[in-house]
Amino acid sequence: MTGAARRIWGMLYRHLALYRRSWPRLLELAYWPTLQLCIWGFTARFIATRLGSHPAGPALLTHAGSAAMLAAGTLLGGVLLWEVALRGQTGVALSFLEEVWSRNLGHVFVSPLRPAELVAALLGISLIRVLIGVLPAVALAYFLYAFNLFALGPILVLFFANLLVMGWWVSLGVVSLILRHGAGAEALAWSVLFGLTPFSAVFYPVAVLPAAVRPIALALPSSHVFEGMRAAILHGSIVWSQMGWAVALNLLWGAASCALFARQFRIARERGALLSIGE
Amino acid sequence: MSLPPAIAVTGLTKRYDQVLAVDAIDFTVERGATFGLLGGNGAGKTTTIAMLLALLIPTAGSIRVLGHDMARDRFAALARMNFSSPYIALPGRLTVRENLRVYAHLYTVPAMEARIDALARDLDLGALLDRPAGQLSAGQKTRVALAKALINRPDVLLLDEPTASLDPDTGDWVRSWLERYRAESGCTILLASHNMAEVERLCDHVLMLKQGRIVDRGSPAALLERYGRADLEEVFLDIARDRRAAEASA
């Protein structure tokens, strides 16, 4: 193992050791995705049932029933995929906060671990957290609602990767704010990406949004992913232009986020914040 | 060709807005020496150590550790340094062994398990290795922190108040251990302390800081002689309270 790989593994090992002996942390990973899935799953089932029993006659009933099932599918797909971004973001931010809470950051930053290696380790932990958190919810969606996310096909990998990367760059922004403002900014670890939900077109198309906020939605990779997801579920087609936008926006925001992190890390070293970040 | 000094500091300055925390200090620590930073609260000891460890970027001046410029090549130096402070903890939910493994990976220590076993023998940690670090007593935590600080066999070891909050017996055990370790390893030690007896016992050379400036320096014996005092505590009080100037004017 090269020096860099060994240092990254050291940080991964630190968090894996923590999870291994902390069942509440493990439980928390799957808790929110499962809860969200249950809430939205039963909501979708209720709507599908109501539409399916529309009084307008058998023809409409069949049509409405099938439309309702598709609508339920887009809701469940939206819930599960948005959890990838949400868990990806909190995975990075909370792993960084674990170092702050354990007053261990000083030791980490005086070791030969490079900032980029620290970020790589946080991303690795985040990926593990996403898989542990979201896969049980995906399985539950299949058993409770007969919704198979994997039926989307190979394009699912692109959806997953784009949303995960979006969660990562948002979390780098959050870590930058924690470096700048200390633990006082820790509430952002849970709330920032949640605040982007209305603009991410998770449960409805961008066209539903008021014209004034559509540019905000279109500037987010998530809205393009979810437009793509709806096209895949409703029409069975892959809209490559949406995927292209998602990738390009992730590259753009990702670069901005890395630059922000590098700048805030340097400012933290100038202000002595790495010594007092837990306060 | 002679090796560069362990630590060479020139014109080191740190300013936070209106506060001058460290004011253009210069000092050199020779290899294998034990060097003490002495001073009251706010004298600039911790700020100086933070700059030596590259946790803090100086406003001006330069630091070279083992010949490496800390502004441009800090990671090469950091791999050969280590640090212990009672104010920076290790993750409390991880066992001692897991903590030592984490840092063995971060410092890319070869033969990691053998090194951990050797440190456990040396620092009497055998019974503690599989206990969570957060459940240890202050004395046990100090020994674990020392094991972490020695995991990479550092050439330069920085200790911030290594015996703070320890009972006299444990404090003496740590001091004896550091004396023996330095003699055996040839490691350079820089320590900041409020414990004058500790500094007198361990250090070859002492730097007295006050309000970010060096107000005196020398070996403990030379300082005692210069101030005409019986112990370093009296010397410290002379400097902290400007007692000599007061006595002269009286």
Contacts between the chains, C-beta under 8 A, distances in Angstrom:
chain1	res1	chain2	res2	distance
A	3	B	108	5.0
A	6	B	105	5.3
A	6	B	108	5.0
A	7	B	105	6.4
A	7	B	106	5.3
A	7	B	108	6.8
A	9	B	105	5.7
A	10	B	101	7.7
A	10	B	102	5.2
A	10	B	103	7.4
A	10	B	104	7.6
A	10	B	105	2.8
A	10	B	106	4.5
A	11	B	102	7.5
A	11	B	105	8.0
A	11	B	106	7.5
A	13	B	98	7.7
A	13	B	101	6.5
A	13	B	102	6.0
A	13	B	105	6.3
A	14	B	91	6.7
A	14	B	94	6.9
A	14	B	98	7.7
A	14	B	102	4.5
A	17	B	94	5.1
A	17	B	95	7.8
A	17	B	98	4.4
A	17	B	102	7.6
A	18	B	91	6.7
A	18	B	93	5.7
A	18	B	94	6.4
A	21	B	93	6.2
A	21	B	94	7.9
A	21	B	132	7.8
A	22	B	93	6.2
A	98	B	91	7.6
A	102	B	89	6.1
A	102	B	90	7.6
A	102	B	91	4.4
A	102	B	92	6.2
A	102	B	93	7.8
A	103	B	87	7.8
A	103	B	88	6.0
A	103	B	89	4.2
A	104	B	88	7.1
A	104	B	89	6.1
A	104	B	90	6.2
A	104	B	91	5.4
A	105	B	88	7.9
A	106	B	55	6.7
A	106	B	83	7.8
A	106	B	85	7.1
A	106	B	87	7.9
A	106	B	88	3.8
A	107	B	83	7.3
A	107	B	88	5.6
A	107	B	90	6.9
A	107	B	103	7.3
A	107	B	148	7.1
A	108	B	106	7.4
A	109	B	55	5.8
A	110	B	53	4.4
A	110	B	54	7.3
A	110	B	55	6.1
A	110	B	78	6.3
A	110	B	81	7.5
A	110	B	82	7.8
A	110	B	83	5.0
A	111	B	78	6.5
A	111	B	103	6.9
A	111	B	106	4.2
A	111	B	107	6.2
A	112	B	75	4.9
A	112	B	78	4.7
A	112	B	79	4.3
A	112	B	106	6.8
A	112	B	107	6.5
A	112	B	108	7.6
A	113	B	106	5.3
A	114	B	75	6.5
A	266	B	57	7.4
A	269	B	54	7.5
A	269	B	55	6.8
A	269	B	56	6.2
A	269	B	57	4.7
A	270	B	56	7.6
A	270	B	57	4.8
A	271	B	16	7.3
A	272	B	16	7.1
A	272	B	47	7.4
A	272	B	50	6.6
A	272	B	55	7.6
A	272	B	56	5.1
A	274	B	55	5.0
A	274	B	56	7.5
A	275	B	46	7.7
A	275	B	50	5.8
A	275	B	55	6.1
A	275	B	56	7.1
